[in-house]
Amino acid sequence: MRAYYLTGTGIDGLELRDVADPAPLPGEVAVRVDATSLNYRDLMMAQRLPNERIPLSDGAGEVVAIGDGVTDVQVGDQVAGTFFSHWVDGRITPEAHNAALGGSADGMLSEIVVLPAHGVVPVPAGWSSQQAATLPCAALTAWNALVEGAPVMAGQTVLLLGTGGVSVFGLQFAKMMGARTIITSSSDDKLQQMKSLGADVTINYGSELDWDKAVLDATDGVGVDTVLEVGGAGTLGKSMACTRFEGQIALIGILTGTAGAANPGMLVGRSLSIRGVYVGSRRMFTEMNAAIDRNGLTPVIDQVFAYEQAPDAYRHLDSQTHVGKVVIAHS
Ligand SMILES: NC(=O)c1ccc[n+]([C@@H]2O[C@H](COP(=O)([O-])OP(=O)(O)OC[C@H]3O[C@@H](n4cnc5c(N)ncnc54)[C@H](OP(=O)(O)O)[C@@H]3O)[C@@H](O)[C@H]2O)c1
């Protein structure tokens, strides 16, 4: 089989190599990966990961072999891998935290992967592998942010920043839950696309530099109930300024970096809660898929690249011209 390896030198360091097919040990399953998707994290990992590491957390395909003792997964099942192979439920353990696909453990940019049987979930009914490959990181992170803290209720208002993978799933889930949605983008064209997905209010953060004030205006000066904060240090202060008293900020991303001057006084003054969100557990993934099944949600896929064009898929994500998810078809 063929697998991509990172050499720690960026996207140009991706190498496609012929290697032996892996076989499942007891408790493991082998999955033929039919599709993967990219996340912003994968751009960071391309700079950091050492040689001999297979990248990407997100992939889906068919179970082609099972190890001894596996009873709840069958050959032929359509599955997606879970971001943390050993975070099944409850609080994440340090051991599970240290086994993240495409980070501390080998990932999915491979023709066949071996995973623990508890590290895969059935894909939503009728979903293709390309669609299912969008779920493990971006979708589950958005779901966790909206459901696992103070759950978003119908009629509340949710703020999404930008039109990347997490934010677009966040918009779709928030609409599904009956919430009002406000989304920002640097592009009017992308904002138009968000309107057709059901966004109630759109704000161009490139031309509207005080976008927090625009959010306050759109909420009669009250602020939003929940923010999916993917911007990090450069946006957190403004997110705090436009969240209602006792509202919640799901701290997810660092698109603008980690060094900045967010005012903790505002956190206290507005009685805000900030909750760090790191993807989610297998239990959350299963519940998310049930909600997807029942509500007929489909992912927003920007572009699909061939397996041999995986480096181009990375470059496309890096260009930030995409909306939603960038997918790689393995076959
Ligand atoms: N904690 C977790 O578990 C977790 C999980 C997934 C992702 N993340 C993090 O969340 C962030 C987003 O990840 P992703 O995979 O969704 O990224 P992505 O798909 O690459 O999204 C990139 C988009 O973000 C928007 N953006 C960039 N700078 C912005 C800014 N200053 N303000 C508002 N929007 C901005 C742009 O949208 P426009 O072109 O529309 O402006 C850009 O196209 C990353 O920092 C990632 O590491 C964390």
The ligand as an SDF file (V2000), in Angstrom:
LIG
                    3D

 48 52  0  0  0  0  0  0  0  0999 V2000
   -9.7470   22.7500   19.6810 N   0  0  0  0  0  0  0  0  0  0  0  0
  -10.0810   21.8760   18.7390 C   0  0  0  0  0  0  0  0  0  0  0  0
  -10.4830   20.7570   19.0250 O   0  0  0  0  0  0  0  0  0  0  0  0
  -10.0120   22.2990   17.3160 C   0  0  0  0  0  0  0  0  0  0  0  0
  -10.6120   21.5080   16.3250 C   0  0  0  0  0  0  0  0  0  0  0  0
  -10.6190   21.9640   15.0050 C   0  0  0  0  0  0  0  0  0  0  0  0
   -9.9990   23.1750   14.7160 C   0  0  0  0  0  0  0  0  0  0  0  0
   -9.4000   23.8750   15.6880 N   0  0  0  0  0  0  0  0  0  0  0  0
   -8.7980   25.1740   15.4080 C   0  0  0  0  0  0  0  0  0  0  0  0
   -9.8430   26.0360   14.9640 O   0  0  0  0  0  0  0  0  0  0  0  0
   -9.3360   26.9210   13.9790 C   0  0  0  0  0  0  0  0  0  0  0  0
  -10.1430   26.7290   12.6970 C   0  0  0  0  0  0  0  0  0  0  0  0
   -9.8780   25.4440   12.1900 O   0  0  0  0  0  0  0  0  0  0  0  0
  -10.5070   24.9790   10.7990 P   0  0  0  0  0  0  0  0  0  0  0  0
   -9.9210   23.6600   10.4810 O   0  0  0  0  0  0  0  0  0  0  0  0
  -11.9650   25.1700   10.8180 O   0  0  0  0  0  0  0  0  0  0  0  0
   -9.8290   26.0840    9.8610 O   0  0  0  0  0  0  0  0  0  0  0  0
   -9.9650   26.3780    8.3080 P   0  0  0  0  0  0  0  0  0  0  0  0
  -10.9840   25.5010    7.6760 O   0  0  0  0  0  0  0  0  0  0  0  0
   -8.6010   26.3830    7.7320 O   0  0  0  0  0  0  0  0  0  0  0  0
  -10.5420   27.8580    8.3430 O   0  0  0  0  0  0  0  0  0  0  0  0
   -9.8530   28.9370    7.8450 C   0  0  0  0  0  0  0  0  0  0  0  0
  -10.8090   30.1300    7.7870 C   0  0  0  0  0  0  0  0  0  0  0  0
  -10.8140   30.8300    9.0240 O   0  0  0  0  0  0  0  0  0  0  0  0
  -11.1840   32.1710    8.7790 C   0  0  0  0  0  0  0  0  0  0  0  0
  -10.3310   33.1080    9.4750 N   0  0  0  0  0  0  0  0  0  0  0  0
   -9.0000   33.2840    9.3600 C   0  0  0  0  0  0  0  0  0  0  0  0
   -8.6080   34.3280   10.1240 N   0  0  0  0  0  0  0  0  0  0  0  0
   -9.7210   34.8090   10.7260 C   0  0  0  0  0  0  0  0  0  0  0  0
   -9.9890   35.8810   11.6010 C   0  0  0  0  0  0  0  0  0  0  0  0
   -9.0270   36.7090   12.0230 N   0  0  0  0  0  0  0  0  0  0  0  0
  -11.2570   36.0900   12.0150 N   0  0  0  0  0  0  0  0  0  0  0  0
  -12.2500   35.2730   11.5970 C   0  0  0  0  0  0  0  0  0  0  0  0
  -12.0690   34.2420   10.7490 N   0  0  0  0  0  0  0  0  0  0  0  0
  -10.8190   34.0200   10.3280 C   0  0  0  0  0  0  0  0  0  0  0  0
  -11.1040   32.4000    7.2720 C   0  0  0  0  0  0  0  0  0  0  0  0
  -12.4620   32.4650    6.8110 O   0  0  0  0  0  0  0  0  0  0  0  0
  -12.9280   33.5940    5.7750 P   0  0  0  0  0  0  0  0  0  0  0  0
  -12.1640   33.3010    4.5200 O   0  0  0  0  0  0  0  0  0  0  0  0
  -14.3840   33.3880    5.6630 O   0  0  0  0  0  0  0  0  0  0  0  0
  -12.5580   34.9280    6.3460 O   0  0  0  0  0  0  0  0  0  0  0  0
  -10.3940   31.1510    6.7690 C   0  0  0  0  0  0  0  0  0  0  0  0
  -10.7660   30.7860    5.4710 O   0  0  0  0  0  0  0  0  0  0  0  0
   -7.8520   26.6100   13.8470 C   0  0  0  0  0  0  0  0  0  0  0  0
   -7.1100   27.4500   14.6970 O   0  0  0  0  0  0  0  0  0  0  0  0
   -7.7480   25.1700   14.3370 C   0  0  0  0  0  0  0  0  0  0  0  0
   -6.4760   24.8480   14.8220 O   0  0  0  0  0  0  0  0  0  0  0  0
   -9.3810   23.4630   16.9780 C   0  0  0  0  0  0  0  0  0  0  0  0
  1  2  1  0
  2  3  2  0
  2  4  1  0
  4  5  1  0
  4 48  2  0
  5  6  2  0
  6  7  1  0
  7  8  2  0
  8  9  1  0
  8 48  1  0
  9 10  1  0
  9 46  1  0
 10 11  1  0
 11 12  1  0
 11 44  1  0
 12 13  1  0
 13 14  1  0
 14 15  2  0
 14 16  1  0
 14 17  1  0
 17 18  1  0
 18 19  2  0
 18 20  1  0
 18 21  1  0
 21 22  1  0
 22 23  1  0
 23 24  1  0
 23 42  1  0
 24 25  1  0
 25 26  1  0
 25 36  1  0
 26 27  1  0
 26 35  1  0
 27 28  2  0
 28 29  1  0
 29 30  1  0
 29 35  2  0
 30 31  1  0
 30 32  2  0
 32 33  1  0
 33 34  2  0
 34 35  1  0
 36 37  1  0
 36 42  1  0
 37 38  1  0
 38 39  2  0
 38 40  1  0
 38 41  1  0
 42 43  1  0
 44 45  1  0
 44 46  1  0
 46 47  1  0
M  CHG  2   8   1  16  -1
M  END
$$$$
